[in-house]
């Protein structure tokens, strides 16, 4: 056996060990948390029914449709545990449905104008998730009864898009904020401080908090007279991962909203017991971004300094933990298109790989949500890289093993062909894998499955069509949703469709789709 093959075998065993460390006894085919397991693999190694030989037989089994809400879009990647699917809808409800039939088991209604944007985690008999008011809730897994709720931040526009991860009786979650996204020059900017929280999973009480930026101080006013605060921002958009052997939490951070300082664009390694920094690696020398930077009327006066630093190249993607030749590594994707790999214990840089040309003032070209590791290869997708491209990388060196661009006919076939000015060949979601297969969706509305050895497309389904929901509502598909990716569990594939970046018109709500053999 070659050294590389041996390393791959060790990595696969490590992935299984990290999965076992979730702290609850889930059947091996379940998908209980956003990253699938503590290591962030997004790999279901126990899926043996959907294979390269059978994937072409996948058929739509059911659709769950949402009420038509203007401007709404689905974000919440499902969790699958013990035959039940848990997810948030774009209508302000949280659902538990039968994984095989889509039949509703229970529904939890959020307050008016509230929506779940993260994916839930299921552990210890509870379902945990956050919302757009930065409130984290725990529901009874069996009944949907509210057990506790905790608001992580009172700053206006604070939001939880980070999916909670459960470890040793606590959930760990990040908080971010949208106050830098307004075009209103009269609004003070900016007072938000990003943070990572450890919350007691049984009671909802805060155990510790790590702030990513010092307290903002007023340093004067903007030209409009609105108060100017610095430094600020550094939200935590993505979901953490945990090494249970070393009790280390890893998570990436966002850009400054104003000023320059703190742990912006940084991969953090924190002690899970107290939040203390074990190491941190900052991947950008500066990155301060405000929506007004993109508006030529205001950019010179309202775009924060330093000039040229309005990049939005943060680490919004969840990390991956993996082992190569006995060395434990942690990798993370950046919105600039770079995938970074560090020694998991020391933070020493091991390798970096640039996969797309950076896009200033928006950061949409690169790695957006999450990547996957199947014990052999890393799988990384770029988004608006003209076209978005799916890569398989050697985990030891970052060398490209294969790449597959978004198929050229994506915007000229199927439902997207009717909207040529709206469609883009962009791989939006986080990447998912199972043995021999890679799952990735696109803004062209098509969900695809690729051969993990070659990158060849093995199966395609166009979601830009009408659906009759099993819940009695009419639905319609669109761009495959970001904020998560495909979930593969127990011979089924679950996909949210109808993402905001390609709002294909319809008078119907969007839908969650379930495919099986």
C-alpha positions as CSV (number, residue, x, y, z in Angstrom):
1,X,0.0,0.0,0.0
2,X,1.3,3.4,-0.9
3,X,1.9,6.1,1.8
4,X,-0.8,8.2,0.2
5,X,-3.3,5.4,0.2
6,X,-2.5,4.6,3.8
7,X,-3.0,8.3,4.6
8,X,-6.4,8.3,2.9
9,X,-7.4,5.2,4.9
10,X,-6.4,6.9,8.2
11,X,-8.3,10.1,7.1
12,X,-11.4,8.1,6.5
13,X,-11.2,6.5,10.0
14,X,-10.6,9.9,11.5
15,X,-13.7,11.2,9.8
16,X,-15.7,8.3,11.3
17,X,-14.3,9.1,14.7
18,X,-15.2,12.8,14.4
19,X,-18.7,11.8,13.3
20,X,-19.1,9.6,16.4
21,X,-18.1,12.6,18.6
22,X,-21.4,14.5,18.0
23,X,-22.6,13.4,21.4
24,X,-25.8,11.7,20.3
25,X,-26.5,8.2,18.9
26,X,-27.6,8.9,15.4
27,X,-28.0,6.1,12.9
28,X,-25.0,6.1,10.5
29,X,-27.1,7.2,7.5
30,X,-28.4,10.4,9.2
31,X,-27.3,14.0,8.5
32,X,-27.8,15.6,11.9
33,X,-25.9,18.9,11.5
34,X,-25.0,21.4,8.7
35,X,-21.5,20.0,8.2
36,X,-22.8,16.3,8.6
37,X,-20.2,15.7,11.4
38,X,-17.9,17.5,13.7
39,X,-15.1,17.5,11.2
40,X,-17.0,19.4,8.6
41,X,-16.7,16.7,6.0
42,X,-20.1,17.1,4.3
43,X,-19.6,13.4,3.4
44,X,-22.0,10.6,4.1
45,X,-19.8,7.6,3.9
46,X,-22.7,5.3,4.8
47,X,-24.7,6.0,1.7
48,X,-24.4,2.8,-0.3
49,X,-27.7,2.8,-2.3
50,X,-27.0,5.9,-4.4
51,X,-23.8,5.0,-6.2
52,X,-22.2,5.9,-9.6
53,X,-24.1,2.9,-11.0
54,X,-27.5,3.8,-9.7
55,X,-27.5,7.6,-9.5
56,X,-28.9,8.0,-13.0
57,X,-32.1,6.4,-11.6
58,X,-32.8,9.2,-9.1
59,X,-36.4,10.4,-9.4
60,X,-38.4,13.1,-7.7
61,X,-40.2,11.5,-4.8
62,X,-42.0,14.5,-3.3
63,X,-41.9,18.3,-3.1
64,X,-42.7,20.4,-0.1
65,X,-43.9,23.8,-1.2
66,X,-43.9,27.1,0.6
67,X,-46.5,29.9,0.5
68,X,-45.8,32.6,-2.0
69,X,-44.1,35.4,0.0
70,X,-42.7,38.3,-2.1
71,X,-38.9,38.5,-2.0
72,X,-38.6,35.3,0.1
73,X,-36.0,32.7,-0.6
74,X,-35.1,29.4,1.1
75,X,-31.8,29.1,3.0
76,X,-32.3,26.4,5.6
77,X,-30.4,23.2,4.8
78,X,-32.4,20.3,6.3
79,X,-31.2,18.0,9.0
80,X,-32.2,14.3,8.8
81,X,-32.5,12.2,11.9
82,X,-34.4,9.0,12.7
83,X,-36.6,9.2,9.5
84,X,-37.5,12.9,10.1
85,X,-36.5,16.0,8.1
86,X,-36.1,19.3,10.0
87,X,-35.8,22.6,8.2
88,X,-36.9,26.3,8.2
89,X,-39.2,27.6,5.5
90,X,-39.2,31.0,3.7
91,X,-42.6,31.6,5.2
92,X,-41.5,32.0,8.9
93,X,-42.3,28.4,9.9
94,X,-40.0,25.6,11.0
95,X,-41.0,22.1,9.9
96,X,-40.5,18.5,10.8
97,X,-41.7,16.2,8.0
98,X,-41.4,12.5,7.3
99,X,-38.2,11.9,5.3
100,X,-39.7,9.4,2.9
101,X,-43.1,10.9,2.2
102,X,-42.9,14.6,3.1
103,X,-45.9,14.3,5.4
104,X,-45.9,17.0,8.1
105,X,-45.2,15.8,11.7
106,X,-45.2,19.2,13.4
107,X,-44.8,22.9,12.7
108,X,-43.3,25.7,14.8
109,X,-44.3,29.2,13.9
110,X,-41.8,32.0,14.4
111,X,-42.8,35.6,15.3
112,X,-44.0,37.8,12.4
113,X,-41.3,38.8,9.9
114,X,-38.9,36.2,11.3
115,X,-37.2,33.6,9.1
116,X,-34.7,30.8,9.7
117,X,-31.6,31.2,7.5
118,X,-29.4,28.6,8.9
119,X,-29.6,24.8,9.0
120,X,-30.6,23.1,12.2
121,X,-28.7,20.7,14.3
122,X,-30.3,17.7,16.1
123,X,-28.8,16.3,19.2
124,X,-29.8,15.2,22.7
125,X,-33.5,15.1,21.8
126,X,-33.5,18.7,20.7
127,X,-33.5,20.7,17.5
128,X,-31.3,23.9,17.5
129,X,-31.4,26.7,15.0
130,X,-31.0,30.5,14.6
131,X,-33.0,33.2,12.8
132,X,-32.8,36.6,11.2
133,X,-33.4,38.3,14.6
134,X,-30.2,36.6,16.0
135,X,-32.3,34.4,18.2
136,X,-31.3,30.8,18.8
137,X,-34.0,28.3,19.8
138,X,-34.2,24.8,21.0
139,X,-37.3,22.7,20.2
140,X,-38.3,19.3,21.5
141,X,-37.3,16.9,18.7
142,X,-40.4,14.8,19.0
143,X,-43.1,17.5,19.4
144,X,-41.7,20.8,18.3
145,X,-42.4,22.4,21.7
146,X,-40.2,25.4,22.4
147,X,-37.7,24.5,25.2
148,X,-35.7,27.7,25.3
149,X,-34.7,30.7,23.2
150,X,-31.7,33.0,23.5
151,X,-31.0,36.2,21.6
152,X,-27.3,36.4,20.8
153,X,-27.2,40.1,19.9
154,X,-29.3,43.2,20.3
155,X,-27.5,45.4,17.6
156,X,-30.0,46.2,14.8
157,X,-29.7,43.9,11.8
158,X,-28.0,41.2,13.7
159,X,-28.6,37.7,12.2
160,X,-27.6,34.1,12.7
161,X,-26.7,32.4,9.5
162,X,-24.1,30.2,11.3
163,X,-25.6,26.8,11.9
164,X,-25.2,25.5,15.5
165,X,-22.9,22.6,16.1
166,X,-23.4,20.4,19.2
167,X,-20.5,19.1,21.3
168,X,-20.4,17.9,24.9
169,X,-23.6,19.5,26.1
170,X,-23.1,22.8,24.3
171,X,-23.9,24.3,21.0
172,X,-21.5,26.7,19.3
173,X,-22.7,29.3,16.9
174,X,-21.6,32.6,15.3
175,X,-23.5,35.9,14.9
176,X,-23.3,38.4,12.0
177,X,-25.0,41.5,11.0
178,X,-26.3,43.5,8.0
179,X,-25.9,47.1,9.1
180,X,-23.2,47.6,6.5
181,X,-25.5,46.6,3.7
182,X,-27.9,49.6,3.8
183,X,-27.8,52.4,1.2
184,X,-29.2,54.9,3.8
185,X,-26.4,57.4,4.4
186,X,-28.2,58.8,7.5
187,X,-27.7,55.5,9.4
188,X,-24.7,55.5,11.8
189,X,-22.1,53.0,10.8
190,X,-21.1,50.7,12.4
191,X,-21.5,49.4,15.9
192,X,-21.8,45.7,15.5
193,X,-19.1,43.3,16.9
194,X,-19.0,39.8,15.5
195,X,-18.8,36.9,18.0
196,X,-18.8,33.2,18.6
197,X,-21.0,31.9,21.4
198,X,-21.0,28.7,23.5
199,X,-24.5,28.0,24.8
200,X,-25.6,25.4,27.3
201,X,-27.6,23.0,25.1
202,X,-30.0,22.1,27.9
203,X,-30.8,25.6,29.3
204,X,-29.9,28.1,26.6
205,X,-27.6,30.0,29.0
206,X,-24.4,31.6,27.6
207,X,-21.3,29.7,28.7
208,X,-18.7,32.0,27.0
209,X,-18.4,34.5,24.2
210,X,-15.4,35.4,21.9
211,X,-15.6,38.8,20.3
212,X,-13.9,39.1,16.9
213,X,-13.4,42.9,17.1
214,X,-12.7,45.5,19.9
215,X,-15.6,47.8,21.0
216,X,-16.3,50.4,18.2
217,X,-15.6,54.0,19.2
218,X,-17.1,57.1,17.7
219,X,-14.4,58.9,15.7
220,X,-16.5,61.7,14.2
221,X,-19.3,61.7,11.6
222,X,-19.9,60.7,8.0
223,X,-20.7,63.6,5.5
224,X,-24.4,63.1,6.2
225,X,-23.8,63.9,9.9
226,X,-24.4,60.3,10.9
227,X,-22.1,59.1,13.6
228,X,-19.0,57.2,12.5
229,X,-17.8,54.3,14.6
230,X,-14.6,52.2,14.2
231,X,-13.6,49.4,14.0
232,X,-16.6,47.2,13.6
233,X,-18.1,44.2,11.9
234,X,-16.1,40.9,11.6
235,X,-19.3,38.8,11.6
236,X,-19.3,35.0,11.8
237,X,-21.4,33.8,8.9
238,X,-20.3,30.2,8.6
239,X,-20.7,27.1,10.8
240,X,-18.0,26.0,13.2
241,X,-16.3,22.6,13.3
242,X,-14.8,20.8,16.3
243,X,-11.9,18.5,16.9
244,X,-13.2,16.3,19.8
245,X,-9.7,15.0,20.7
246,X,-8.2,18.4,21.3
247,X,-11.4,20.2,22.2
248,X,-10.7,22.9,19.6
249,X,-13.3,24.8,17.7
250,X,-12.5,26.2,14.2
251,X,-14.5,28.9,12.5
252,X,-13.9,31.7,9.9
253,X,-14.7,35.4,10.2
254,X,-15.9,38.2,8.0
255,X,-14.6,41.6,7.0
256,X,-14.6,44.9,8.9
257,X,-17.6,47.1,8.3
258,X,-15.7,50.3,9.3
259,X,-12.2,51.0,10.4
260,X,-9.5,48.4,10.4
261,X,-8.9,45.9,13.2
262,X,-9.7,42.8,15.1
263,X,-9.8,39.3,13.7
264,X,-11.2,40.1,10.3
265,X,-10.9,37.5,7.5
266,X,-9.4,35.1,10.0
267,X,-9.5,31.4,10.8
268,X,-9.9,31.0,14.6
269,X,-8.9,28.0,16.7
270,X,-10.6,28.4,20.1
271,X,-10.7,26.2,23.2
272,X,-14.2,24.7,23.4
273,X,-14.3,24.9,27.2
274,X,-13.6,28.6,27.6
275,X,-13.2,30.3,24.2
276,X,-9.5,31.1,24.6
277,X,-7.5,31.5,21.4
278,X,-5.2,28.6,20.6
279,X,-4.1,30.2,17.4
280,X,-5.5,32.4,14.6
281,X,-4.5,33.0,11.0
282,X,-5.5,36.2,9.2
283,X,-5.6,35.6,5.4
284,X,-6.1,39.3,4.3
285,X,-4.0,42.4,5.3
286,X,-7.1,44.6,5.0
287,X,-10.7,44.2,4.1
288,X,-13.3,46.9,5.0
289,X,-16.5,46.8,3.1
290,X,-19.8,48.7,3.1
291,X,-22.6,48.4,0.5
292,X,-22.1,52.1,-0.3
293,X,-18.7,51.3,-1.7
294,X,-20.5,49.9,-4.7
295,X,-22.6,53.0,-5.2
296,X,-20.6,55.6,-7.4
297,X,-22.7,58.4,-5.8
298,X,-21.2,57.7,-2.4
299,X,-18.1,55.6,-2.7
300,X,-15.6,58.4,-2.2
301,X,-17.1,59.7,0.9
302,X,-18.8,56.7,2.5
303,X,-16.6,53.8,1.6
304,X,-14.4,53.0,4.7
305,X,-10.7,53.3,4.7
306,X,-8.1,52.1,3.8
307,X,-8.8,53.0,0.2
308,X,-8.8,49.9,-2.1
309,X,-9.7,47.7,0.9
310,X,-13.4,47.2,0.0
311,X,-13.0,43.6,-1.0
312,X,-15.6,41.5,0.9
313,X,-13.2,38.5,0.7
314,X,-14.1,37.0,4.0
315,X,-14.1,33.4,5.3
316,X,-17.8,32.7,5.2
317,X,-17.2,29.0,4.3
318,X,-17.2,26.3,7.0
319,X,-13.8,24.6,7.5
320,X,-12.8,21.0,6.9
321,X,-10.7,18.9,9.3
322,X,-8.7,16.1,7.7
323,X,-5.5,14.1,8.2
324,X,-2.6,13.6,5.7
325,X,0.4,11.3,6.5
326,X,-0.5,11.5,10.2
327,X,-0.6,15.3,10.3
328,X,-3.9,16.8,11.3
329,X,-4.9,19.7,9.0
330,X,-7.7,22.3,8.8
331,X,-8.7,23.9,5.5
332,X,-11.1,26.7,4.7
333,X,-12.3,28.5,1.6
334,X,-12.3,32.2,1.0
335,X,-14.6,34.4,-1.0
336,X,-11.5,35.5,-3.0
337,X,-11.4,32.0,-4.4
338,X,-8.4,30.8,-2.4
339,X,-8.5,27.5,-0.4
340,X,-6.2,27.7,2.6
341,X,-4.8,24.8,4.6
342,X,-3.1,25.0,8.0
343,X,-1.7,22.7,10.6
344,X,-4.6,22.1,13.0
345,X,-2.5,22.2,16.1
346,X,-0.1,25.1,15.4
347,X,-1.8,27.2,12.7
348,X,1.2,27.0,10.4
349,X,0.3,27.5,6.8
350,X,0.7,24.2,4.8
351,X,-0.6,25.1,1.3
352,X,-2.9,27.5,-0.5
353,X,-4.6,27.2,-3.8
354,X,-6.2,30.0,-5.9
355,X,-9.2,28.7,-7.8
356,X,-10.8,31.8,-9.2
357,X,-10.0,35.5,-10.0
358,X,-11.1,37.7,-7.1
359,X,-14.0,40.0,-7.6
360,X,-13.6,43.2,-5.6
361,X,-16.6,44.9,-4.0
362,X,-18.8,41.8,-3.7
363,X,-16.6,38.8,-3.2
364,X,-19.0,36.6,-5.2
365,X,-16.5,34.9,-7.5
366,X,-15.0,32.6,-5.0
367,X,-15.8,29.9,-2.4
368,X,-19.0,30.9,-0.7
369,X,-20.5,28.3,1.7
370,X,-18.7,25.1,2.2
371,X,-16.5,22.3,0.9
372,X,-16.3,18.6,1.3
373,X,-13.7,15.9,2.1
374,X,-14.4,12.2,1.5
375,X,-11.2,10.7,2.9
376,X,-9.5,10.9,-0.5
377,X,-10.0,14.3,-2.0
378,X,-11.1,17.8,-1.2
379,X,-14.0,19.1,-3.3
380,X,-14.3,22.9,-3.7
381,X,-16.8,24.9,-5.9
382,X,-16.4,28.5,-7.0
383,X,-19.4,30.6,-7.7
384,X,-19.5,33.5,-10.1
385,X,-16.1,32.7,-11.6
386,X,-17.4,32.9,-15.2
387,X,-18.2,30.0,-15.1
388,X,-18.4,28.6,-11.6
389,X,-16.2,25.5,-11.4
390,X,-16.1,22.3,-9.3
391,X,-12.6,21.2,-8.3
392,X,-11.1,18.0,-6.8
393,X,-7.9,18.7,-4.9
394,X,-5.1,16.6,-3.4
395,X,-5.4,17.2,0.3
396,X,-1.7,16.8,0.8
397,X,-0.5,19.5,-1.7
398,X,-3.6,21.3,-3.2
399,X,-2.7,19.9,-6.6
400,X,-5.7,19.9,-9.0
401,X,-6.9,16.3,-9.7
402,X,-9.7,17.4,-12.0
403,X,-12.1,20.3,-12.5
404,X,-15.5,20.6,-14.1
405,X,-17.0,24.0,-15.1
406,X,-20.7,24.7,-14.8
407,X,-21.9,23.0,-18.1
408,X,-22.1,25.5,-20.9
409,X,-25.7,24.6,-21.8
410,X,-26.9,25.4,-18.2
411,X,-28.5,28.7,-19.3
412,X,-29.7,27.6,-22.7
413,X,-31.6,24.4,-21.7
414,X,-34.5,23.8,-19.3
415,X,-36.4,26.5,-17.5
416,X,-33.4,28.9,-17.4
417,X,-33.4,29.1,-21.2
418,X,-36.5,31.4,-21.0
419,X,-34.5,33.9,-18.9
420,X,-31.1,34.4,-20.6
421,X,-30.5,37.8,-18.9
422,X,-31.1,36.3,-15.4
423,X,-29.3,33.0,-15.6
424,X,-25.6,32.7,-14.7
425,X,-23.4,29.6,-14.7
426,X,-22.6,29.8,-11.0
427,X,-22.2,27.0,-8.5
428,X,-23.9,28.4,-5.4
429,X,-24.3,25.8,-2.7
430,X,-21.9,24.1,-0.4
431,X,-20.5,20.9,-1.9
432,X,-21.7,17.5,-0.6
433,X,-20.3,14.0,-1.2
434,X,-21.0,10.3,-0.7
435,X,-18.9,7.3,-1.9
436,X,-18.1,7.9,-5.5
437,X,-20.3,11.0,-5.9
438,X,-20.2,14.8,-5.6
439,X,-23.4,16.8,-5.4
440,X,-23.5,20.5,-6.5
441,X,-26.3,22.8,-7.7
442,X,-26.2,25.9,-9.8
443,X,-27.9,29.3,-10.4
444,X,-29.1,27.8,-13.7
445,X,-31.6,25.9,-11.6
446,X,-30.1,22.5,-12.2
447,X,-29.1,20.0,-9.5
448,X,-26.2,17.8,-10.7
449,X,-24.3,14.8,-9.4
450,X,-20.7,14.2,-10.5
451,X,-18.4,11.2,-10.6
452,X,-15.9,11.9,-7.7
453,X,-13.0,10.1,-9.6
454,X,-13.4,12.1,-12.9
455,X,-15.7,15.0,-12.4
456,X,-18.1,13.7,-15.1
457,X,-21.7,14.8,-14.8
458,X,-23.7,11.6,-14.1
459,X,-27.2,13.1,-13.3
460,X,-29.0,16.4,-13.8
461,X,-32.4,17.6,-12.8
462,X,-33.9,20.9,-13.8
463,X,-35.8,22.4,-10.9
464,X,-37.2,25.5,-12.8
465,X,-40.7,24.1,-13.1
466,X,-43.9,23.8,-11.2
467,X,-44.4,21.4,-8.4
468,X,-47.5,20.2,-6.5
469,X,-46.4,20.1,-2.9
470,X,-47.4,17.1,-0.7
471,X,-48.5,19.8,1.8
472,X,-51.2,21.0,-0.6
473,X,-49.4,24.1,-1.9
474,X,-48.2,24.9,-5.4
475,X,-44.5,25.4,-5.7
476,X,-41.9,26.4,-8.3
477,X,-38.1,25.9,-8.4
478,X,-35.3,28.2,-9.3
479,X,-31.6,28.6,-8.5
480,X,-30.4,25.9,-6.1
481,X,-30.1,27.4,-2.7
482,X,-27.0,28.7,-1.0
483,X,-26.8,28.7,2.8
484,X,-26.2,25.0,2.6
485,X,-26.2,22.3,-0.1
486,X,-27.6,18.9,-0.9
487,X,-28.3,16.6,2.0
488,X,-27.8,12.9,1.3
489,X,-29.3,10.4,3.8
490,X,-30.7,6.9,3.8
491,X,-31.0,6.6,0.0
492,X,-32.5,10.1,-0.5
493,X,-31.2,13.5,-1.7
494,X,-32.8,16.7,-0.4
495,X,-32.4,20.1,-2.1
496,X,-33.8,23.6,-1.4
497,X,-34.5,25.5,-4.7
498,X,-35.4,29.1,-5.4
499,X,-32.4,31.2,-4.3
500,X,-32.3,35.0,-4.5
501,X,-29.4,35.5,-6.9
502,X,-31.5,34.3,-9.8
503,X,-35.1,35.1,-9.0
504,X,-36.9,33.3,-11.9
505,X,-40.4,34.7,-11.9
506,X,-43.4,32.7,-10.6
507,X,-46.6,33.4,-8.7
508,X,-45.9,30.3,-6.6
509,X,-43.7,29.8,-3.6
510,X,-40.4,27.9,-3.7
511,X,-39.9,24.3,-2.8
512,X,-37.8,21.7,-1.0
513,X,-37.3,18.6,-3.2
514,X,-36.7,15.0,-2.2
515,X,-35.2,12.5,-4.7
516,X,-34.8,8.8,-4.4
517,X,-34.2,5.7,-6.4
